[in-house]
Amino acid sequence: MKNNFDYIIVGSGIAGLTTALTLSNSGNVAIFTKKNPSDSSTNLAQGGMAAMIGKGDQADWHIEDTMKAGAFHNKKSAVSLLIKDSHNAHSWLKLQGVLFDAKPSLEAGHRLPRIFHTTDFTGADIEKTLLKKISENKNIKIFKDSNAVDLIVEKNICYGVVILNKNEVIQYLAKAVILATGGSGQVYQWTTNPEVATGDGIAIAKRAGAKTKDLEFVQFHPTAFKADISPLFLLSERLRGEGAWLVDEKGKRFVDELLPRDIVARAVFEKQKTSEVYLIMAHLDKKEIIRKLPNIYKKLKTYGYDLTKDNVPITPAAHYQCGGVVTDLDGKTSVKNLFAVGEVARTGVHGANRLASNSLLEGVVWGRRAGNNIKKIRNSKFEILNKKFKYSKILIKLNKNNKKILNKIKSDIQKIMWEKVGIVRHKSKMLEALKIFKNYKIQLGKIKAKDGVSLQLIEASNLTEVALAITQAALNRPKSLGAHYLV
């Protein structure tokens, strides 16, 4: 049947693409992506990939740095697995055609240089390379403009996924479904995440009964370019690793730039109450800045800023979801035949706050690991395809008034999350937010019953679901820890 595949992957970032390539020699693979395959956080990742390769480095050091950044809330077995497989992950990417710079660099939270880049757009280069490999692979098919509506689950077994594609709701079945949907940064007003990062994986997994954990730990990157654009342009960790300073309006430094992200983000947030905050590199060698950071330099030039001499305005922004759908070390969730890899997954590797440049590494390590374990699923006769499932094909007739309502709900959620469940949190404000989100969920249910499924409704519903989950998780943790900071 044309709608049946051996493996279905939802998402086209580094984790999803790695999983697809790993699985492709044991069956046919379908990748469903919301817009274009390159619309992912991976494609926006300027930082590099941490790997324990240098002669002066040790596994225990990288493990300790990761645990410290995560406020020791990490699952140590996951951290150990990540670091010890980093050399293999680096080698695998090189085998695919990724051309890393010869020398590693230093980034915040790392005790020595162990970050490998491809100049300053590492994620985009990796994404481009993996997509090229996939385009050459006859066993992998990518479906663009395909939005996951829900998982098909019966008696805690996942059989497939319901997809909205070009105004049609279609049911796809498979031996295994892998969520690689990335994060949920669009739940916040200011984010470095692409527009597609609306928390879809978390939302559909929760509706399917999968366990989630640590959703309160949302990492805010301290240095996004402050401008009226969406998403915000990230000024990566590498700038500070190369020696950039953070200063106030008087040019005074106010924080150690190489501290973990949550600490630096809060310092910037607090300083913004009395002053604009800037990133400066004028004290560094101009030629070296342009050589090492050519893309960031060119991008800022388009906005009228010269990275080699100007004070560049910055602001913190929602950047990474440290928690997610609970998985074991093989990517298995609490629902049989449902897996999760990358940012959407909660392996425990990041704890309460992620160490810089561990995310691209995580995508490769668990993409390969999950793929190799999924191959072991024995269902060669495809008895699952004899299962009959029904999904309502009510379609897309939103009236103009409901379109306006959905736009307002999305905008309100983003503002409320930023103000009440953001970098600094207060219990009373989070309770206010929770009440509002519960009312929105009821309102959205009524719109769905009347108008049916639409992309706009799916995203508004998923944002509401994730906002509720993050807020409730934050309320359930009465003490500050890592990226979860209470006052």
N, C-alpha and C positions, 0 to 999 in steps of 0.2 A: 504493500500500500504506500502511496506517495507521501502520506503524512506520518509514516513510521520510520524511526531511525534507531540505530544501535545506541547512540548517545546524543543527548541534547545539552547544549551549553547556552546559558542565558548571560550574555555580556561578552564584550570583545576587547577588554584590556589585557594586560600582560598575563594575568592568571588564567583567564579564559582561553587565550590563544595558545599558551603553553600547554594547557590541559588538552586542547584539541589536537595539537601536533603529537602529543604523547599517545593519545588514543587512536590516532588515524591508521595505525598499522594493524588494528584489531577490529575494525568495523567502520561503518559510515557515521559521520559526525555532522550535526546541524548546529550552527551558531546563530542565535537570534540576538540582534542588536537594535536598540531603540531608534537610532537614526543611521548615520554612516558608521562603518566599523571603527574609524579613527576617533569618533566622539567618545573619548574615555579620559579618565584622570591620568592614565599612563601617558597619553599623548601630551599632557600638559606638564608632566614631571620634569623639572629642570635639574633637580638634584641627581645624584648618581645612585649606584648600587653598592652597598657595603659588602665587602668580601674579605675573608681572612686569608690573604695571599702573601703579603709582605713578610720578609724574613724576620723582621723584628716584632711581629705580632704573635699573639697567642690566643687560642680559643677561649681560655678562661677570662682573658681581658675583654674580649668582645661580648662574652656572656655577661660579665659584671657591668659593663657599660649599658647593655640593653636592660638588665634588671634594675639598675639605678634609675635610668630614665623612666621606667615603668613603675616606679615607687615600690618595687619588689612585690607587686601584685601579679607579676607574670607567672605563667606556668613554666617552671624551669626546664622540664623535659622538652617542651616546645622550643624554648630559646636555644637549648643545646643542639637540638636537631637542625634548627635554622642556621646556626653559626657553623656547625661541622659540615653542613652540606653546601656552604657558600662557595667553596672552591669549585665544586661540581657544577653549581648553577652558573657561575661565571664562565666556565669552560663550555657549557652547553650553549650559552648565548653566543659565544665566539664561534662555535661550530655552525650556528644558524646564520652567521655573517655580521654580527655586531662588532664594530671596531672601537674598542675602548681605548682611551688615552693610556699611554704607557705607565705613567706614574699616578698613584692614588693621591687624593687630597684629604684635607682635614675638614670635619664638620662638627657642629655643636654636639656635645655629649660624648664624643669619641676621644679617647686619650692619645690617639696617634692617627696619622693618615692611613685610611683603609677604604676610601670611597672612590670608586671607579666611574669615570664619566665618558661621554662622547661629546666633548666641549661642554656646552651648558644646556643642551636640549636632549639629555640622555633618554628620557621616556619616549619622545617622538621618534628618535632613531631606532629604539628597540621595537616600538609599535610598527613602524614602517618595515623593518626587517622581518618580523614575524608574519605580518600580513602578506608580504611577498612570498614567504615560504608556504603559507596557506593557499594562496592563489595558484600555486604550482601543484597542490595536493588534490588529487581527484576524489579522495575520500571525505573531503571537508566541503560543506556548502554553507555560505553565509547568507542569511536573510536580513536585509536592511528594513528599516521602518517597521520593525516587528516588536510590539510591546507585550510583555508578559502580563496577563490579566490575573491568572491564578494557577496554582499547581493542581494537578489531578491526583488526588489522594483518596484512598479507600482503605480503611482499617490500618492506618499508619504506614501504608506502603505507597510510594510515589510511582505513578505510571506515566506521567507526562506533564504537559503544560498547555494552558490555553493562551493563544496568541491573538492579539488584535493587529491585523495587517491590512492597510488600505481599505478601511471601513468594513472589514470582514473579520468575524471571530472564527478562528480555526483551532481545532484540537490536534495536538501532536503527541504521539506515544513513543516511549523509548525504554530500554533496559535501565538506564540511569539518567537522572537529570542533575546537572551541575550548575549551581548558582555562582556566577562570577560577575555580579552586577555592580560592584564597586560600592561607594559610600552613599551618604545622604546629606552632603553639604548644602544642597539647595533648600533644606529645611531652615536655614539661617539667612538673614538679610544680606550678610557679607560673607562671601565664600570664594575660594579658589577653585572649587569643583565645577565641572561643566554643567550645562543646563539639564542634562539627562540624569544627573545624580540626585534623584528624588526618593531614594530609599526603597526602591521597588523590591529588591531582594529580601530585605528585612520584613517588609509588609506582607509579601505573599507567603514567606516562610512562616510567619506568625499565624496567618490565617489558616495555613495547612497544619498547624499544631507543632511546628518545630520549636525547639527551645532556643531562647536568646539569652545573652548575658553581657554584662559590662557596657550596656548602651549609654550609661551616664558619662562615659569617658570619651568625650569629643575633643579632639586636639585642635587648638586654634594656632595657626601659624603666625608668628609674630611680625613677619615682614611681607605684607602684600602691598603692592603699589596702590596708593590712595587716589582713586579717581572715580568718576561717575561712569563705570563700565561694569558689565556682568558677563562672566565671572571676573573677579579681580585678578590682575596679572601678578603672579607669584614672583617675589624676589628671593630666590632660593637660598638655602642654608650655605651654599658654596660661597656666596658673597662675603658672609661673616667669617667663613673658614679661610678665605683669602685675605682677611684683615679689615673688612668694612666695619665702621663704627655706627652706633645708634646714638643720636644726639637730640637735644631739645632745641627750642627756638634760639637759645643763646649759644648754641654750639657745644654744650656741655654733655659729656657722656654720663649716663645714669644707670647702666647695667653692664655686667659682664656678658658680652655678646655671645659667648660660647657655652652659656649655661643651657640646660634642657629647654625645649620649646615652651612648655607650660609656664615656666618661671619668667622667661623673656617676654612672652605674650602678656602676662599679667603686669609686668613692669611697664610695658608700652601702653597698655590699657589705662593704668593709673596715671601715667605721665600725661596722657591725652586729656585728662580732666583740666589741666592747667596750661598745656602747651601743645603745639603741633610737634610731631616726631619725624625725624628724617634719618635716612641711611646715607652715609657719605663714604666715598672712596678717594677723595681728592688727595689724600696723603700718600696714596700708593702709586706705583709706576703705571703711567697711562698705557704704554704699549702692552704691558702684561695683562691689564684689565681687558683690553680689546681682544687680545689673543686668547685668553682663557674664557671670556664671557661674551663672545661675539653676538649671539642672538639676543641676550638680555640688553646689551648695549644698543643694538639696532632697534629693538622694540621700544625702549625708553626714548630713543631719538624721535620716534614717530609721535610721541606725546610731548615733545619739546624739552626733554631732559637729557643732559649729557652725564652719564654715569661717572666719567673720569673727573668731573669738576663740580657738578651741581649737588645741592641738597635734595634728595629724592624723597617726597612725602610717603609715609608708610602708615599702615594700620593693621592690627591683627584681623584674621579672617578664619572662619571655619574651614578646616583643611582635611581632617582624617578621622574616621570612625574606628576607635580602638577596639570596641566590642563588636558583637554581631551575632550571627547564627552559630550556635555552639557546635563545634566539630571535635572529633578525636584527632589524633596525629595523622590519620589517613584521609582526612577530609569528610568523614562520615558525619551526618547530622543525626538527630534523634528520630528522623523519619527514614524508614528503609528505602534504599535506592535513591535517596536525595543527598547530594554532596554540596559543599560550599568551599570556595577557594578565594584567596585574595582579601580585599578590604571588607567584603560582606561577611566573612567568616570570623568567628571568635575561636582561634586555636589556643589563646592564652599567651601568645608570643609577645604581645605589646604591653600587657598589663594595663596600668592606669594612664600610660602616656607613651607614645611611640618614639623610639630613637631614630634620628634622622637617617634616611637612606636604607632603612630596613624593609620598607614596603615593597619596592621593586624586587628585592631579594625574596621576600615572602611569596610574591606572586609566582616566581619561577620555582622555588623549592616545593611549594604545595601544589602547584599546577602539575609538576612532574610526579610528585609523590601520589597525589590523588588519582591521576591518570593511570599510573601503574597498578594501583590497587583496584580501580574500577574494572580494569581488564579481567580481573579474577571472577567477576560476576558471571555465573553460568546460567544462561537462559537462551540457549541456542535455538530452541524450538519456538521461541517467541510466543509462549502461551499468553503473555500479557496482551498481545494484540487481538486476542479473541475476547478480551474484556470489552464490555460495552459501557461507555460513559456518555452522559448527556450534559451539554452545556447550553444554556439559553443564548440564542443568537439575536438578542434584542439589540438593535443598532442605532446609535448616533443620530438622535434627532433633538439635540439640545436647542431649547428656545433661547432667544437673545437675552432674556432676563437671567436665565440660569447660567449662561456664559459669563455674565457680569458677576454673578454671585460666586462662581468658581474662581474667577480672577481675584476677587476681593478676599476670599478665604485663603488662597495661596499667599497673597501679599501680607495678610494679617498674621498668618502663622509664622512667616519669616521674621517679621518685626517683633512679634511676641517672644519667639525663641531667642532672638538676639538680646532683647532687653531683660527677659525674666529667667531664661535657662541657658545663659551664655557663658562668658569667660569667668564672671564672678556671679555667684548665685545666692539667693535668699529664700528660705522656706516659704514665707508668705507669698512671695511673687510667683514661685513655682506652683503653689496651690491655686492661685488665680489663673495661671496658664492652663493647668489641668482641667479646670472647670470649663474654660472656653473651648478647649480642644474636644472635650466630650460632647458639647453642644454641636460643634461642627460635624462630628462623626454622625450624629443623628440626622442633621440637615442633609448631609451628603447621601445618606441611605435613602432618604425620601426622593432626592433628585434621580438617583439610579433607578428606583422603582418606577419612576414616571418616564424618564428619558432613555434609559438603557446605558450601554457601555460607550465611552469615548475616551480618547487619550487624555483630554483635559480633565475628565472626571477621575480617571485612573490615577493620574499624578496628584490631584488634590486629595483623593482618598488615601493614597500611600503616604503623602506628606503628613496628613493628619494622624495616620496610624503610627508613623515613626515619631512624630512630635509627642504624642501621648506616651509612647514607650520610653523615650529618652527622659521625659519629665518624671514619669513614675519611677524609673530606675534611679534618677537623681534624688527624688524624695525618699526612696528606700535606703539611701546611704546617708546617714546623719552626720558623718564626719568627712572633712576634706581629705582627698587622696588624689595625687597626680593632677590630671586635667579637671577633676571635679573639685571646685574650690568654693567653699561656703563662707559667708560672712554673717 
